[in-house]
Amino acid sequence: MKKSIIFILPDLETGGAERIVTTIANHLPRDRFSPSILLLRKEGAYLDFLKSDVEIIDINTPRIRNSLKPILIEIKKRKPDIVFSGFGEVNAYLSLFTKLFPKTKFIARETNVVSQHVTRKEIRFFYNFYNAYDKIIAQSNDMQNDLVSNFSIKNDKLVKINNPVDISFIDEKLNESERPSEFSHQYKNVVAIGNLSSRKGFDNLLKVFSRLKNQNIMLHILGEGKDRELLLKMKELLGLDHVIFHGKKSNPYQYLKYADLFILSSRYEGFPNVLLEAGACGIYSLANSCPGGIDEIIIDHINGEIADIDDHENFAERIKQALHQTIDKANIRESIKSRFSKEIILKKYEDLLWNI
């Protein structure tokens, strides 16, 4: 007998949670599961990647805080076997109402280390009810330990499942990719990718690169966000001629393919997809020592290194050292594929959803 599942997300824009849910919904075996995705807004690039047999439920609600009533109405109407909420703020609100549906199993997938990410008191309040979920998916040990230590989540509620990386999809994109015109052969090209917000730590990365002005190193930052103007002004004040803000790119793998180094400068993460993707492209990484599963991805001096970016001088030295060492792209790819491939991680999701 098939299990019906409703996945809940705000939209299908190109974020980590959206990619994971799209991947799960697309690949669940149809003889066992009937997946649908409830969206607050039917928009986002991942709509184009979703298989045609995955139903979209559009509640057309612009604000998350106004979405709870229409979500509950859809659950009552459809009576799914499983509700899988994949976005932190929706998870928090929904936790208060799971007991209204005793025949439905509720799963929450957290997207970040909660104590670092959720600062609003009115949202943190709902975590008092988080044990009402049947299962809570943590992407990393850091996230799991945080939920237990800071929110009193019971250990038997928690399941750790790392994020998957879609090697075949990335390989298709790599085959389409030509060397970016901005990549000079006279320079080492370093890439960083992420939303231009405080969480991603690009302000620290610019301070690091102020120590590398005399080096033949270009920094390419891909992404958009609310701090763009602030970061551009900081770049100008620091006189960083060798830093380029590219904005959001539809094929970031083009930049990763030809990069000499990838840098993760985040202040915290959940389980960074971009670090997995850099490794899947065969690129060595230097990552800030921050919460969020970094030490589960990086195998020291195999696919990367971890250092404290707040020590700007030392981090700058680590960049220079990393750029002048010999790396084995095949080993880097294998270190990611053997642990985080789509097939390995999706099997864990399938087992959880079937056995719950």
C-alpha positions as CSV (number, residue, x, y, z in Angstrom):
1,M,0.0,0.0,0.0
2,K,1.4,3.4,-1.0
3,K,2.1,6.1,1.5
4,S,1.0,9.6,0.7
5,I,3.4,12.3,1.7
6,I,3.0,16.1,1.7
7,F,6.3,18.0,1.7
8,I,6.0,21.6,2.9
9,L,8.2,24.5,1.7
10,P,7.7,28.3,1.2
11,D,8.6,28.0,-2.6
12,L,11.0,26.2,-4.9
13,E,13.7,28.8,-5.2
14,T,17.3,27.6,-5.6
15,G,18.2,27.0,-1.9
16,G,19.5,23.9,-0.1
17,A,16.2,22.8,1.5
18,E,14.4,23.2,-1.8
19,R,16.9,21.2,-3.7
20,I,16.8,18.4,-1.1
21,V,13.0,18.1,-1.1
22,T,12.8,18.3,-4.9
23,T,15.4,15.5,-5.1
24,I,13.6,13.3,-2.5
25,A,10.2,13.8,-4.2
26,N,11.6,13.0,-7.6
27,H,13.3,9.8,-6.6
28,L,11.0,8.1,-4.1
29,P,9.8,4.8,-5.6
30,R,6.3,5.3,-6.9
31,D,5.2,1.8,-6.0
32,R,5.7,2.7,-2.3
33,F,5.1,6.5,-2.1
34,S,2.8,9.1,-3.6
35,P,4.5,12.5,-3.1
36,S,3.1,16.0,-3.3
37,I,4.7,19.4,-2.4
38,L,2.7,22.1,-0.6
39,L,4.1,25.6,-1.5
40,L,3.2,28.9,0.1
41,R,4.0,30.4,-3.3
42,K,4.2,28.4,-6.6
43,E,7.4,29.9,-7.8
44,G,11.1,29.1,-8.1
45,A,13.6,27.6,-10.5
46,Y,13.2,24.0,-9.1
47,L,9.7,23.9,-10.4
48,D,11.3,23.1,-13.8
49,F,13.2,20.1,-12.3
50,L,10.2,18.5,-10.6
51,K,8.8,15.4,-12.1
52,S,5.3,15.8,-13.6
53,D,3.8,13.2,-11.3
54,V,4.6,15.2,-8.2
55,E,1.5,17.2,-7.4
56,I,2.0,20.9,-6.4
57,I,-0.4,22.3,-3.8
58,D,-0.3,26.1,-4.0
59,I,-1.8,27.8,-1.0
60,N,-0.8,31.2,-2.5
61,T,0.2,32.8,0.9
62,P,2.8,35.6,0.8
63,R,3.8,35.5,4.4
64,I,4.9,32.4,6.5
65,R,3.0,33.6,9.6
66,N,-0.3,33.6,7.6
67,S,0.3,30.1,6.1
68,L,-0.6,28.0,9.1
69,K,-4.4,27.9,8.7
70,P,-4.3,27.0,5.0
71,I,-1.6,24.3,5.7
72,L,-3.8,22.8,8.4
73,I,-6.9,22.9,6.1
74,E,-4.9,21.0,3.4
75,I,-3.7,18.4,5.9
76,K,-7.3,17.9,7.2
77,K,-8.7,17.6,3.7
78,R,-6.0,15.3,2.2
79,K,-5.3,13.1,5.3
80,P,-1.7,12.2,4.2
81,D,0.2,9.4,5.9
82,I,3.2,11.7,6.4
83,V,3.7,15.4,6.5
84,F,7.4,16.4,5.9
85,S,8.1,20.0,6.8
86,G,11.4,21.2,5.4
87,F,11.7,24.8,6.5
88,G,12.6,26.0,10.0
89,E,10.0,28.7,10.6
90,V,7.2,26.5,9.2
91,N,8.4,23.6,11.3
92,A,8.3,25.7,14.4
93,Y,4.7,26.9,13.9
94,L,3.4,23.5,12.8
95,S,4.9,21.7,15.9
96,L,2.0,23.1,18.0
97,F,-0.7,21.4,15.9
98,T,0.6,17.9,15.1
99,K,-1.6,16.3,17.7
100,L,-4.7,17.4,15.8
101,F,-3.9,14.6,13.3
102,P,-3.2,11.4,15.2
103,K,-3.2,9.2,12.1
104,T,-0.6,11.3,10.3
105,K,3.1,11.1,11.0
106,F,4.9,14.4,11.2
107,I,8.6,14.9,10.3
108,A,10.6,18.1,10.6
109,R,13.8,18.6,8.7
110,E,15.9,21.4,10.2
111,T,18.1,23.5,7.9
112,N,20.5,25.2,10.3
113,V,22.0,25.0,13.8
114,V,18.9,26.4,15.4
115,S,20.5,28.3,18.3
116,Q,22.7,30.2,15.8
117,H,20.0,30.8,13.2
118,V,16.7,31.4,15.1
119,T,17.0,34.7,17.1
120,R,13.4,35.9,17.3
121,K,11.9,35.0,20.6
122,E,8.4,34.4,19.2
123,I,9.9,31.7,16.9
124,R,12.1,30.1,19.5
125,F,9.0,29.8,21.7
126,F,7.5,27.1,19.4
127,Y,10.6,24.9,19.9
128,N,9.1,24.1,23.3
129,F,6.7,21.9,21.3
130,Y,9.2,20.3,19.0
131,N,9.1,16.9,20.7
132,A,5.5,16.6,19.3
133,Y,7.1,15.6,15.9
134,D,7.5,11.9,15.3
135,K,10.9,12.4,13.9
136,I,13.3,15.4,13.5
137,I,16.0,15.2,10.8
138,A,19.3,16.9,11.7
139,Q,21.8,17.2,8.9
140,S,24.9,17.2,11.1
141,N,26.2,16.2,14.5
142,D,26.4,19.9,15.4
143,M,22.7,20.4,14.6
144,Q,21.7,17.3,16.5
145,N,23.8,18.2,19.6
146,D,22.4,21.8,19.5
147,L,18.7,20.5,19.4
148,V,19.4,18.3,22.4
149,S,21.5,20.8,24.5
150,N,19.6,24.0,23.8
151,F,16.0,22.9,23.1
152,S,15.7,19.7,25.1
153,I,14.8,17.5,22.1
154,K,14.7,13.9,23.0
155,N,17.4,11.7,21.4
156,D,14.9,9.1,20.2
157,K,13.1,11.8,18.1
158,L,16.3,12.7,16.2
159,V,17.6,11.1,13.0
160,K,20.8,12.4,11.4
161,I,20.8,12.3,7.6
162,N,23.5,14.3,5.8
163,N,22.6,16.2,2.6
164,P,23.1,14.4,-0.7
165,V,25.1,15.6,-3.7
166,D,23.8,14.8,-7.2
167,I,27.0,13.7,-9.0
168,S,25.4,13.0,-12.3
169,F,23.7,16.3,-12.4
170,I,26.9,18.1,-11.6
171,D,28.8,16.2,-14.2
172,E,26.3,17.3,-16.9
173,K,26.8,20.9,-15.9
174,L,30.6,20.5,-15.9
175,N,30.5,19.1,-19.4
176,E,28.6,22.2,-20.5
177,S,31.0,24.5,-18.9
178,E,33.7,26.7,-20.5
179,R,36.3,28.6,-18.6
180,P,34.8,31.9,-17.3
181,S,36.1,34.9,-19.2
182,E,36.9,36.6,-15.9
183,F,39.3,33.8,-15.0
184,S,42.8,35.2,-15.8
185,H,45.5,32.6,-16.6
186,Q,48.0,35.0,-14.8
187,Y,46.2,34.5,-11.5
188,K,45.1,31.8,-9.1
189,N,41.3,31.9,-9.1
190,V,39.5,31.4,-5.8
191,V,35.7,31.0,-5.6
192,A,33.2,31.6,-2.8
193,I,29.5,31.1,-3.2
194,G,26.5,32.1,-1.0
195,N,23.9,34.6,-0.1
196,L,25.4,38.0,0.6
197,S,24.4,38.1,4.2
198,S,26.2,38.2,7.5
199,R,25.8,34.5,8.1
200,K,28.1,33.7,5.1
201,G,31.0,35.8,6.5
202,F,32.0,37.5,3.3
203,D,33.0,40.6,5.3
204,N,35.6,38.4,7.0
205,L,36.7,37.0,3.7
206,L,37.3,40.5,2.3
207,K,39.4,41.3,5.4
208,V,41.5,38.2,4.7
209,F,42.0,39.2,1.1
210,S,43.2,42.6,2.2
211,R,46.2,40.7,3.4
212,L,46.7,39.2,-0.1
213,K,46.8,42.3,-2.3
214,N,50.3,41.7,-3.5
215,Q,49.5,38.1,-4.5
216,N,48.4,37.0,-7.9
217,I,45.1,35.7,-6.6
218,M,41.6,36.6,-7.8
219,L,38.6,36.1,-5.5
220,H,35.3,35.4,-7.3
221,I,32.1,35.7,-5.1
222,L,28.9,34.3,-6.6
223,G,25.6,35.2,-5.0
224,E,23.1,38.0,-4.2
225,G,21.7,39.3,-1.0
226,K,20.8,42.2,1.2
227,D,24.5,43.0,2.1
228,R,25.6,43.4,-1.5
229,E,26.0,47.2,-1.3
230,L,27.7,47.0,2.1
231,L,30.2,44.5,0.8
232,L,30.9,46.5,-2.4
233,K,31.6,49.5,-0.3
234,M,33.9,47.5,2.0
235,K,35.7,46.2,-1.1
236,E,36.3,49.7,-2.3
237,L,37.5,51.0,1.1
238,L,39.9,48.1,1.4
239,G,41.2,48.7,-2.2
240,L,40.5,45.1,-3.3
241,D,40.9,45.3,-7.1
242,H,41.3,41.5,-7.4
243,V,37.8,40.7,-5.9
244,I,34.9,40.3,-8.3
245,F,31.2,40.1,-7.2
246,H,29.5,38.1,-10.0
247,G,25.9,38.0,-8.7
248,K,23.8,34.9,-8.9
249,K,24.8,32.4,-11.7
250,S,22.6,29.8,-13.2
251,N,25.6,27.5,-13.6
252,P,28.0,28.0,-10.7
253,Y,29.7,24.7,-11.6
254,Q,31.4,26.6,-14.5
255,Y,33.3,28.6,-11.9
256,L,34.0,25.6,-9.6
257,K,35.3,23.5,-12.5
258,Y,38.1,26.0,-13.2
259,A,38.7,27.2,-9.7
260,D,42.1,26.7,-8.0
261,L,40.4,26.8,-4.5
262,F,37.0,27.0,-2.9
263,I,36.5,28.9,0.3
264,L,33.6,28.6,2.8
265,S,33.7,31.6,5.0
266,S,30.3,31.0,6.8
267,R,29.8,31.9,10.5
268,Y,27.5,28.8,10.8
269,E,25.8,26.3,8.5
270,G,23.4,23.4,8.6
271,F,25.3,21.0,6.3
272,P,26.7,23.1,3.4
273,N,25.7,21.8,0.0
274,V,28.1,24.1,-1.7
275,L,31.0,22.4,0.1
276,L,29.8,19.0,-1.2
277,E,29.4,20.4,-4.7
278,A,32.9,21.9,-4.7
279,G,34.3,18.5,-3.7
280,A,32.2,16.8,-6.4
281,C,33.8,19.2,-8.9
282,G,37.2,18.0,-7.7
283,I,38.1,21.3,-6.0
284,Y,40.0,21.6,-2.8
285,S,38.3,23.6,-0.1
286,L,39.4,25.8,2.8
287,A,36.5,26.2,5.3
288,N,36.0,28.3,8.3
289,S,35.8,26.4,11.6
290,C,32.1,27.0,12.3
291,P,29.2,24.9,13.4
292,G,27.3,22.9,10.8
293,G,28.9,19.7,9.9
294,I,32.1,21.1,8.3
295,D,34.2,18.5,10.0
296,E,32.0,15.7,8.7
297,I,32.7,16.8,5.1
298,I,36.3,17.8,5.2
299,I,38.9,15.1,5.4
300,D,42.1,17.0,6.3
301,H,44.4,17.4,3.4
302,I,42.4,15.1,1.2
303,N,39.5,17.3,0.1
304,G,40.3,20.4,2.1
305,E,41.3,22.0,5.4
306,I,39.5,23.8,8.2
307,A,40.9,27.1,9.8
308,D,39.7,30.0,11.8
309,I,38.8,32.8,9.5
310,D,38.7,35.3,12.4
311,D,42.5,35.0,12.4
312,H,42.8,36.9,9.2
313,E,46.6,36.7,8.9
314,N,46.7,32.9,9.4
315,F,43.7,32.3,7.1
316,A,45.5,34.3,4.3
317,E,48.6,32.2,4.8
318,R,46.5,29.0,4.6
319,I,45.1,30.2,1.2
320,K,48.6,30.8,-0.1
321,Q,49.7,27.3,1.0
322,A,46.6,25.6,-0.4
323,L,47.1,27.3,-3.8
324,H,50.7,26.0,-4.1
325,Q,50.2,22.4,-3.2
326,T,49.5,19.5,-5.6
327,I,46.0,18.1,-5.3
328,D,44.3,15.0,-6.6
329,K,41.0,15.9,-8.2
330,A,39.9,12.2,-8.5
331,N,40.6,11.6,-4.7
332,I,38.6,14.8,-3.8
333,R,35.6,13.6,-5.9
334,E,35.7,10.1,-4.5
335,S,35.9,11.4,-0.9
336,I,32.5,13.1,-1.5
337,K,30.9,10.5,-3.7
338,S,31.7,7.6,-1.4
339,R,29.9,9.3,1.5
340,F,27.3,11.7,0.2
341,S,26.1,10.5,-3.2
342,K,22.4,10.9,-4.0
343,E,22.0,7.1,-4.0
344,I,23.4,6.7,-0.4
345,I,21.5,9.5,1.2
346,L,18.1,8.9,-0.6
347,K,18.1,5.3,0.6
348,K,18.3,6.7,4.2
349,Y,15.3,9.0,3.5
350,E,13.3,6.2,1.9
351,D,14.0,3.9,4.8
352,L,12.9,6.6,7.3
353,L,9.7,7.4,5.4
354,W,8.7,3.8,4.9
355,N,9.5,2.6,8.5
356,I,8.1,5.6,10.5
